[in-house]
Amino acid sequence: MKATRRLPRWLIVAVVVGVAAFLWIFTPWVTAGERAATAAGGLGDSSVHVDPAAPGLVDPQRAREVIGDRAIVVAIFDETPLDEYADETVPRLALCRDVAELVPTNLVVVFATEPGREYGSSYCEGPAFPDPTETDDDAAGFALSVVAAAEQSWQYRASDTDLTPELEEYVLTFDAEAAEAYGELPRRGPVDSVTDVSQLVLAFLGIVSATIAVFLLLRGLALVSFRRRVTAPQEAELGARLNRVADRVLHPEGEPDAEAAKEYVLAVRELGEPGGTARLDRVRRRLDRIEELL
């Protein structure tokens, strides 16, 4: 019965490291909540996602017109309380952050109902929303300043029956703050598919393959370094032996020995070529033959 060939230990380690890196980067076990995933899916083609059962307190068409292609997205949910976020300090903000993870380059506005409270809004920034380029502030600070300044204006316009002015004032404030912080308005980029399993598989294969390639490179460098440390003393010894026989081969006292000269030329050539201990063994055998002939 033919024995099964075992995989090299370095290959197993490389695969394990690659898998660990993939899990650390993508955390595929962390799945988006149903509401956040639904909203993110609707934000792929529009700046506004609206639930069919939304209470009508926000005009989605007006919101789209006001936002345009700015890096702002809005999720308008129905009035069902966010019981799945009941353990969070601010359930609506937790939902906002879940949506933001799926649309990471945008500022996110969520309209929903927290358990035991009225329908309202929360604002947050995506983890990849850029830091300002013209100031020392960061993305979180910029996002907070926009909400704080806009709230001073919308409190006089928004009402319990019409929350659309919130978005209008928010966008106006965003334009003013962004002009100073960025020099230009951050624009909305494409939103990746939330359920694109093929991209996840490709990412997995890419990371594992890259890790194996790095291990191969490091292994190759380590082998070269080891061989150099092992062969260097032997090469020095053989070089010294070649030097000792060189004068006798090249300037013989009697008739030239053609075979000794041939072996000498081949030994010098092989000693100068790259290779491991097999090459040095060949050089050593040629030297033994030369010394025997002389």
N, C-alpha and C positions, 0 to 999 in steps of 0.2 A: 504494500500500500504506500502510495506516494505521500511523503510528509508535507504538511501545509506550511508554506513559507510565511513567517511572521513579519509583520510590518515593522520597519525601523522605529526605534524608540523616539528619535528626534521628530519623525513624521507625526506620531501620535501626540507628542507634546505640542507641535505646531498647530495641529487641528484643534486641540483643546484650548489653546490660547486664542485662536481665531474665533471659535465659538463664544468664548467668554467676552472677547472684545465686541462681537456682534450684539450679544445680550446686554452688555453694559451701555452701548450706544443707542440701541433701538428699543430696549425693554419691551419686547413684543407681548409679554404677559400683561402689560398695562394697557387695557383697552378703554377707549373713550366711552363715556356714558351714552345711552341711546339718544338723549336730547342733543348733546354736544355733537355727536357724529352726524345726526340728521341735519343740524344747522350747518355744519361745515360742508356737508355734501351740497347743500343749497347755495353755499357761498362760492362755489366754483365758477359759476357763470354770472353772478350778480353780487352787488355790494350789500344786498338786503335779503335775508331769509325770513319768511313770514309763515307761521303756522296757520293752516286753514281755519282753526278755531280761535285765532287771536281775537281779543276783545274789541279791536277797532280803535284803540286809543292812540295808535301811531299810524300815520298815513305812509304805507310802504312806498308808493309811487313818488310822493314828495321827498321821502328820505333818499331814494335813488337819485332824484334830480339834484338834490342839494350836495350829496356826497360825490357824485361823478366818479372819477378814477383815483380819488385820494386813497391813501392807505388806511381806510376806515371801513369796517364791516359791521353790520347790525343784524342781530338775531331777535326776532319778535316772536315770543312763545305764547301759548295759550295761558289761561288763568289757573291751570292745574298746579297746586302747590308743589314746590320742589322738595318733596318728602325724602327723596333719595339723598339729598344734601342736608338733611335735618341735623346731622352731627357736626356740621361746619359752623364756624362762628358767624359767617355771612354766607348763607346758602347761594344767593344770587351771584355773589362775587366768585364763589367756587365754580359755579356753572360757567361764568364768563371766562375764567382761567382755563377750564377744560376746552372751551371753544377756541381760545387763543392758542393752545398747544397745537391745534389742528390747522390754524391759519396764522402761523407764527410771525409773519412779517407785517402784521396789521395792528392797528388799535381796534379794540373790540367793544361794542356796546350791546348789552343784553337787556331785554325787557321781559320780565317774568314775575311770578308771585312766590314770595317766600312763605313758609308755613306760618300761619297766624298773622300775616301782614298783608297790606294792600299791594296791588300790581305796581311795579316800579322798575327802575333801571339800575344797572351797575356798569362800570367802565373799567377796562384793564388793557394792558398792552401785551402783544405777542412776544415770546422769548427771543425772536429774531428781529424785532422792530429795531431799526438802527439808532445808535446814539447820535445826538446832535453833532454837527461838524463845525459849527461856528461858536459854540460855547463849551464850558467844561461840564455841563450837566450830562446825565445819562438818560437813557430812554425812559426809565421809570419816573425820573424826576420831571422830564418833559411831559409825559402823559398825565401826571398828577397836576401839573401847572395848568394844563389845558382844561381839565375838569373843574378845578377850583375857580378859574377865571370865568368859564362858561356858566357855572352855577350862579354866579352873581347876576347874570343877565337873564337866564331862563326862569328864575324864580318869579319874575314879574310877568312872564308870558305863558308858561305852561300851567295846566290846570288838571284837575282830577279826571276830566273828560277828554283832554287833548294834550298828549305828551310830545307831539311832533315838534313844538318850539324848542324842546330840549336839544334835538338833533340839529336844528337850524343854528342855534346859538353855539353849539359845540363845534360845528364845522366852521363858522365864522371865527371863533377863537382859535381853532386849529390853524387856520390860514395865517392869522396874525402871529401866533407863537412860532409856527414853523418857518415863516419868512425870516425871523430873527435867529432861530436856532439852527436852521439848515441852509438858509439862503435860497431854498426852493422847496416846493411841496413834495413830501414823500408820496410816491404813487403806489397803487395796489398792484402786487405781482400775482402770478398764477397760484392757485391753491391746489396742492397735490391731492390726488384721490385718497380718501380715508380708507378705502377697502382694497387698495391695489396690492394684492398678495404677490403678484409677479415681481413688482419692484422690491418687495421685502426679500423674496427668494434671491433675486439678483444681487442685492446688497449683501446677503449672507454669503453667497458664493464668492463675491468679490473680496470681502474681508478675509474669509478663510484662505482663499488663493493667495492674497497678498501676504498673509502671515506665513504661509508655507514658503513663498518666494524669499521672504526676509530670512527665515530659518535656513534655507538652502544657501543663501549668500553668506550668512554668518558661519555656517558649518564649513563652507568652502574656504573662507578666510582663516578659520581656525585650523583646518587641515594643512593649508599652505604654511601657516606660521609654525605648526608643529613639525612638519617635514623639514622646514628650514633649520629649526633648532637641532633636529636629529642628524640631518645630512651635512650641516656646515662643518663639524669637526672631521667627519669622514672625507669630505671634499678637500679639506686642508691637508689631511694625511696623504691622500692619493696625489694631490698636486706636488707635495714634497717628493714623493717617490718618482713622479714623472720628471721632476727637475734633476734628480740624481742620475736617471738613466739617459737623459736627453743628450748629453755630450757624447756618451758612448755610442748612441744610435746614430747621431748626426755626424760624428767625427770618429769613426771606428779606427782602431790601430791597424787592422788588416783589411780583408775584403769586406765591403758593406754587406750586411745581412738584410736582404729584401723583405723577408717575413717579419723581422723585428721592426724594420722601418714602417711597414704597413700597420702592424699592431700598435705602434707608437702613435701614428697619425690618427687611427681610429680611437684610441684611448683619449687623446687630447680633445678630439671632436666631441666624444660622448661626455667627457667631464664638463664641457662647456654648455651642454644642452640642459634644458629643464627636465626634471623627473625625480623619482624617488629612489629608494634603496636598490631597486632592481637595476637601475642604470649604473649605480656605483659598484654593484657586484660585477657587472660586465667589465667596467674599467679595471677592477681589481684582478679579474681573470686575465685580462690582456697584459697587465703589468707582470703578473706571475709568468706568463708566457715569454714576455720580452726578457725578463731576468734569466729565465731558463735558457733562452737562445744565446744570450750574451755570456 
